[in-house]
């Protein structure tokens, strides 16, 4: 049990009613989970305002309420604390509750529109292969060295983050690599964390359903670097037009990486094949199993980060050559009929274009590219016609289908994608609302040497329709269908 006054250390208090010298068992921000001796933090969320549930938390026996506005009626025996921002207070309190675990390991945050999962996961892989105990907090999973935990958010809530960082401390983890999303930054989930470094990958169209506009999205990402201490490093992609903007106000040591521009860390693509590419990094050649220009940037960021964290140049290059692709990130296989199927998380216009540019660069003859793609429901609608344009323009056939429509009618989403298709490409587009049927159709259409790209869901093993999640795995489905078709020949 912790003292409330200790949990509030570093939190700016506006008003206090009651004693802060009370014992707190747990911190909660969901009133339904509160119990005796807990502290309830009332968060103003996008769908619900936690202040509406203060009375319910009090009835459940909480000893303290942290809020932005004190209730009119204050219950006896409950301490009420008024703060300016409960999301910030929750983050600081979570860090205090778990003993500030981020200060006891070397934490590196990765932000950007695309590449966060690949960079953070492959850094985890690389440092594990180098013999260290390593942690990972990513879209796909949380790793406490060798122990895996599921996650549903790119950047979990601050209590979850600190809980797992604390477990990493207990496991003797030295390095932790963490995806930092714009939502996570905006909702103050990473406040109170001590970062040794920050990495910026790139910035393009995404999450404009949440952020007011692109400038707000960009400025939110920048806050990660604005908050870095002087002792940290800030590593940015100099080829991205927002790269230098990200680090202009940071106190951290500024470093750059690039394929085209002058930078502290540079790379060049020498050769590309479907099974890998040859890179020249800082005047040394290395063969890697990851292909595409976007992966060249990812690998260069990984090389730079490993170097900044103290690994030797030759050791890093050797480890880079052994890295395996991340689930759902240009994950591919070749069937017995010589059909190549690629599953990729590309759910933004830039990511989809990057993958299709890579695929088209690898074509050697008359292969056809069949792209199966959809857009998520209840998310940024403005990218839908752009995605439709890119898929239809850069493929021989584009099949528009459902992604995770959530509670939005799938046909409405697809119609908005169709709006971006230029007249000369209309004949190349098929609309098959059912995603399973769309993938099966692509497999039946493909011939020897053709390439099927299934974009949008990547590593996800579910599909959310009408608010209900059901099992659905793009990679598993396309593998089974192509194997069955090969056996029927």
ABEGO torsion letter per residue (X at the ends): XBBAAAAABGBBBABBBEBABBBBABBBABAAABBBGBBBBBBBBAABBAAAAAAAAAAAGBABBBBABBBABBBBGBBBBBBABAAAAAAAAAAAAAGGAAAABBBBBBBEABGAAAAAAAAAAAAAAAGBBBBBBBAABBBBEABBBBBABABBBAAAAAAAAAAAAAAGBABBBBBBBAAAAAAGAABGBBBABBBBABBBBBGAAABABAAAAAAAAAAAAAABBAABBBBBBAABAAAAAAAAABABBBBBBBAABBBABBBBBABBBAAEBBBBBGGBBBBBABBEAAAAAAAAAAAAAAAAAGBBAAAAAAAAAABBBBBGBGBBBBBAAGBBBBBBABABAAAAAAAAAAAAAABABABBBBBBBBBBBGBBAAAAAAAAAAAAAABABBBBBBBBAEABBAAAAAAAAAAABBAAAAAABBBBABAAAAAAAAAAABBBGBBBBBBGAEABABBBBGGBBBBBBAAAAAAAAAAAAAAAX
